[in-house]
Amino acid sequence: MWNKQAFLQLLLLNEMAKPPQERLEWIFWADRDTVILDYCRSPVSFIPEAIRSNNATSSTAQEGDINLLITNDHNGLMAGVFILRVCEWSVKFLSDVISFRDFKPHVHLAFSEQTAMELILQEERNKKHVAYVPQHWINNYRLDTAENFVHRQDANGMAYWGARRGDFMVHFAGSDNKMGDVLEYSGVGEEVFNRIQEGNVLRNVSVDVEQFWETYTQEKS
């Protein structure tokens, strides 16, 4: 379960060894029990321009400090999908996560390394570096069969975290048949893509992203 953080740490260290102008700026992580639904959307679209680049001029100090975009769900932090900046803070953060069991062996980790990440992010020194974005941006869960997902005409009765046309991706966390779910949703990808291209969506994430960051900036300023 802890291999993800170790692998990401390797990627980060490899990038940090490069000259700044040659490095990746961000890493988008998605567990393998996920499927991209909107082929036209880049994960970068969830990051406001003010904090997207290390060299950007931030409109506020708070924006400039953000190095991690991640979501919560009903169990707390959901670390299956997130966006992490390539920077020194991220290296230190992952080092803290990987070593958590050694330095705090008596702490109960209900969801293994995910809980370790949650506890470390709650420390005062890290709070300003993380933005908890709405779950439906990058961490929707399955409510429908793939067939219903394609043809559903409205979102009546759907929980906000339920995947629908217009969403970026679906995450099959907790499913007993993840392989089947991934294959099922992957099989309708082209049809979903065509419907999104036609504007046949049940949620416009772009509008929500813009409103979220506007409110976020106001609250932090």
Secondary structure as a PSIPRED ss2 file (coil, helix, strand):
# PSIPRED VFORMAT (PSIPRED V4.0)

   1 M C   1.000  0.000  0.000
   2 W C   1.000  0.000  0.000
   3 N H   0.000  1.000  0.000
   4 K H   0.000  1.000  0.000
   5 Q H   0.000  1.000  0.000
   6 A H   0.000  1.000  0.000
   7 F H   0.000  1.000  0.000
   8 L H   0.000  1.000  0.000
   9 Q H   0.000  1.000  0.000
  10 L H   0.000  1.000  0.000
  11 L H   0.000  1.000  0.000
  12 L H   0.000  1.000  0.000
  13 L H   0.000  1.000  0.000
  14 N H   0.000  1.000  0.000
  15 E H   0.000  1.000  0.000
  16 M H   0.000  1.000  0.000
  17 A C   1.000  0.000  0.000
  18 K C   1.000  0.000  0.000
  19 P C   1.000  0.000  0.000
  20 P H   0.000  1.000  0.000
  21 Q H   0.000  1.000  0.000
  22 E H   0.000  1.000  0.000
  23 R C   1.000  0.000  0.000
  24 L C   1.000  0.000  0.000
  25 E C   1.000  0.000  0.000
  26 W E   0.000  0.000  1.000
  27 I E   0.000  0.000  1.000
  28 F E   0.000  0.000  1.000
  29 W E   0.000  0.000  1.000
  30 A E   0.000  0.000  1.000
  31 D C   1.000  0.000  0.000
  32 R C   1.000  0.000  0.000
  33 D C   1.000  0.000  0.000
  34 T E   0.000  0.000  1.000
  35 V E   0.000  0.000  1.000
  36 I E   0.000  0.000  1.000
  37 L C   1.000  0.000  0.000
  38 D C   1.000  0.000  0.000
  39 Y C   1.000  0.000  0.000
  40 C C   1.000  0.000  0.000
  41 R C   1.000  0.000  0.000
  42 S C   1.000  0.000  0.000
  43 P H   0.000  1.000  0.000
  44 V H   0.000  1.000  0.000
  45 S H   0.000  1.000  0.000
  46 F H   0.000  1.000  0.000
  47 I C   1.000  0.000  0.000
  48 P C   1.000  0.000  0.000
  49 E H   0.000  1.000  0.000
  50 A H   0.000  1.000  0.000
  51 I H   0.000  1.000  0.000
  52 R H   0.000  1.000  0.000
  53 S C   1.000  0.000  0.000
  54 N C   1.000  0.000  0.000
  55 N C   1.000  0.000  0.000
  56 A C   1.000  0.000  0.000
  57 T C   1.000  0.000  0.000
  58 S C   1.000  0.000  0.000
  59 S C   1.000  0.000  0.000
  60 T C   1.000  0.000  0.000
  61 A H   0.000  1.000  0.000
  62 Q H   0.000  1.000  0.000
  63 E H   0.000  1.000  0.000
  64 G H   0.000  1.000  0.000
  65 D H   0.000  1.000  0.000
  66 I C   1.000  0.000  0.000
  67 N C   1.000  0.000  0.000
  68 L E   0.000  0.000  1.000
  69 L E   0.000  0.000  1.000
  70 I E   0.000  0.000  1.000
  71 T E   0.000  0.000  1.000
  72 N E   0.000  0.000  1.000
  73 D E   0.000  0.000  1.000
  74 H C   1.000  0.000  0.000
  75 N C   1.000  0.000  0.000
  76 G E   0.000  0.000  1.000
  77 L E   0.000  0.000  1.000
  78 M E   0.000  0.000  1.000
  79 A E   0.000  0.000  1.000
  80 G E   0.000  0.000  1.000
  81 V E   0.000  0.000  1.000
  82 F E   0.000  0.000  1.000
  83 I E   0.000  0.000  1.000
  84 L E   0.000  0.000  1.000
  85 R E   0.000  0.000  1.000
  86 V C   1.000  0.000  0.000
  87 C C   1.000  0.000  0.000
  88 E H   0.000  1.000  0.000
  89 W H   0.000  1.000  0.000
  90 S H   0.000  1.000  0.000
  91 V H   0.000  1.000  0.000
  92 K H   0.000  1.000  0.000
  93 F H   0.000  1.000  0.000
  94 L H   0.000  1.000  0.000
  95 S H   0.000  1.000  0.000
  96 D H   0.000  1.000  0.000
  97 V H   0.000  1.000  0.000
  98 I H   0.000  1.000  0.000
  99 S C   1.000  0.000  0.000
 100 F H   0.000  1.000  0.000
 101 R H   0.000  1.000  0.000
 102 D H   0.000  1.000  0.000
 103 F H   0.000  1.000  0.000
 104 K C   1.000  0.000  0.000
 105 P C   1.000  0.000  0.000
 106 H C   1.000  0.000  0.000
 107 V C   1.000  0.000  0.000
 108 H C   1.000  0.000  0.000
 109 L C   1.000  0.000  0.000
 110 A C   1.000  0.000  0.000
 111 F C   1.000  0.000  0.000
 112 S C   1.000  0.000  0.000
 113 E H   0.000  1.000  0.000
 114 Q H   0.000  1.000  0.000
 115 T H   0.000  1.000  0.000
 116 A H   0.000  1.000  0.000
 117 M H   0.000  1.000  0.000
 118 E H   0.000  1.000  0.000
 119 L H   0.000  1.000  0.000
 120 I H   0.000  1.000  0.000
 121 L H   0.000  1.000  0.000
 122 Q C   1.000  0.000  0.000
 123 E C   1.000  0.000  0.000
 124 E H   0.000  1.000  0.000
 125 R H   0.000  1.000  0.000
 126 N H   0.000  1.000  0.000
 127 K H   0.000  1.000  0.000
 128 K C   1.000  0.000  0.000
 129 H C   1.000  0.000  0.000
 130 V E   0.000  0.000  1.000
 131 A E   0.000  0.000  1.000
 132 Y E   0.000  0.000  1.000
 133 V C   1.000  0.000  0.000
 134 P C   1.000  0.000  0.000
 135 Q H   0.000  1.000  0.000
 136 H H   0.000  1.000  0.000
 137 W H   0.000  1.000  0.000
 138 I H   0.000  1.000  0.000
 139 N C   1.000  0.000  0.000
 140 N E   0.000  0.000  1.000
 141 Y E   0.000  0.000  1.000
 142 R C   1.000  0.000  0.000
 143 L C   1.000  0.000  0.000
 144 D C   1.000  0.000  0.000
 145 T C   1.000  0.000  0.000
 146 A H   0.000  1.000  0.000
 147 E H   0.000  1.000  0.000
 148 N H   0.000  1.000  0.000
 149 F H   0.000  1.000  0.000
 150 V H   0.000  1.000  0.000
 151 H H   0.000  1.000  0.000
 152 R C   1.000  0.000  0.000
 153 Q C   1.000  0.000  0.000
 154 D C   1.000  0.000  0.000
 155 A C   1.000  0.000  0.000
 156 N C   1.000  0.000  0.000
 157 G C   1.000  0.000  0.000
 158 M C   1.000  0.000  0.000
 159 A C   1.000  0.000  0.000
 160 Y C   1.000  0.000  0.000
 161 W C   1.000  0.000  0.000
 162 G E   0.000  0.000  1.000
 163 A C   1.000  0.000  0.000
 164 R C   1.000  0.000  0.000
 165 R C   1.000  0.000  0.000
 166 G C   1.000  0.000  0.000
 167 D C   1.000  0.000  0.000
 168 F C   1.000  0.000  0.000
 169 M E   0.000  0.000  1.000
 170 V E   0.000  0.000  1.000
 171 H E   0.000  0.000  1.000
 172 F C   1.000  0.000  0.000
 173 A C   1.000  0.000  0.000
 174 G C   1.000  0.000  0.000
 175 S C   1.000  0.000  0.000
 176 D C   1.000  0.000  0.000
 177 N C   1.000  0.000  0.000
 178 K H   0.000  1.000  0.000
 179 M H   0.000  1.000  0.000
 180 G H   0.000  1.000  0.000
 181 D H   0.000  1.000  0.000
 182 V H   0.000  1.000  0.000
 183 L H   0.000  1.000  0.000
 184 E H   0.000  1.000  0.000
 185 Y H   0.000  1.000  0.000
 186 S H   0.000  1.000  0.000
 187 G C   1.000  0.000  0.000
 188 V C   1.000  0.000  0.000
 189 G H   0.000  1.000  0.000
 190 E H   0.000  1.000  0.000
 191 E H   0.000  1.000  0.000
 192 V H   0.000  1.000  0.000
 193 F H   0.000  1.000  0.000
 194 N H   0.000  1.000  0.000
 195 R H   0.000  1.000  0.000
 196 I H   0.000  1.000  0.000
 197 Q H   0.000  1.000  0.000
 198 E C   1.000  0.000  0.000
 199 G C   1.000  0.000  0.000
 200 N C   1.000  0.000  0.000
 201 V C   1.000  0.000  0.000
 202 L C   1.000  0.000  0.000
 203 R C   1.000  0.000  0.000
 204 N C   1.000  0.000  0.000
 205 V H   0.000  1.000  0.000
 206 S H   0.000  1.000  0.000
 207 V H   0.000  1.000  0.000
 208 D H   0.000  1.000  0.000
 209 V H   0.000  1.000  0.000
 210 E H   0.000  1.000  0.000
 211 Q H   0.000  1.000  0.000
 212 F H   0.000  1.000  0.000
 213 W H   0.000  1.000  0.000
 214 E H   0.000  1.000  0.000
 215 T H   0.000  1.000  0.000
 216 Y H   0.000  1.000  0.000
 217 T H   0.000  1.000  0.000
 218 Q H   0.000  1.000  0.000
 219 E H   0.000  1.000  0.000
 220 K H   0.000  1.000  0.000
 221 S C   1.000  0.000  0.000
